[in-house]
């Protein structure tokens, strides 16, 4: 449930920030007449994302065992690619996001209503499609309860409340620190998704070693215990992983954490103008 909440919060906040920046720009520019176009584009993007999530679920449910395992593996690996790109992109772009969006919206306003709708749609659709595929991939190893859906719904609701507070200037948060800490947590979530993708490839007989276990701690962490289900649902940590799963988890976590933490310590290079000053 926590993993789903984190995905909903992180992706939802990005989308909410996009919409709040666009709305604030239009209000301050005395262009409130363009607000319906922004909401139309954002609403269409949300509808597309929900439809995409339903399509993923429908496709997986109508495949045979091997086909379903292969489909789950592909979506898991794609989710890892998306979340890794998103983590590093937001790490760099958090400070410049507002100005970039304002510039794009200014160009769209000059082109007409359709351009504003398309611009808002594209800005929100990217986050929505990422959310759909990340959510689908993250719940593959979880239980069939409603907890993942509740988690992502609470995350999205929290992101909307934070976005509204930022828009009204009632909430002040350091977005760079926020995306740093959530990025660290999402790296662990992505590692679990990558591990489960490898497990699905083994289930589909694409990779060998399904029965070659790295360790077995099921006696200490029973899979049906509350803490076992918590670790499985949050980070896809299972008490009896295969050797390939453990290697995949470590091969993702170690370099990704290294480059993520390294990038947080790198100071921006001063511009020539500031150096001359």
Buried (B, 14 or more C-beta within 10 A) or exposed (E): BBBBBBBBBBBBBBBBBBBBBBBBBBEEEEBEEBBEBBBBBBBBBBEBBEEBBEEBEEBBEEEEEEEBBBBBBBBBBBBBEBBBEBBBEBBEEBEEBBEEBBEBBEEBBEEEBEBBBBBBBEBBBBBBBBBBBBBBBBBBBBEEEEBBBBBBBBBBBBBBEBBEBBBEEEEEEEBEEBBBEBBBBBBBBBBBBBBBBBBBBBBBEEBEBBEEBBEEEBEEBEEEEEEBBBBBBBBBBBBEBBEBBBBBBEBBBEEBBEEBEEEEEEEEEEEEEEEEE
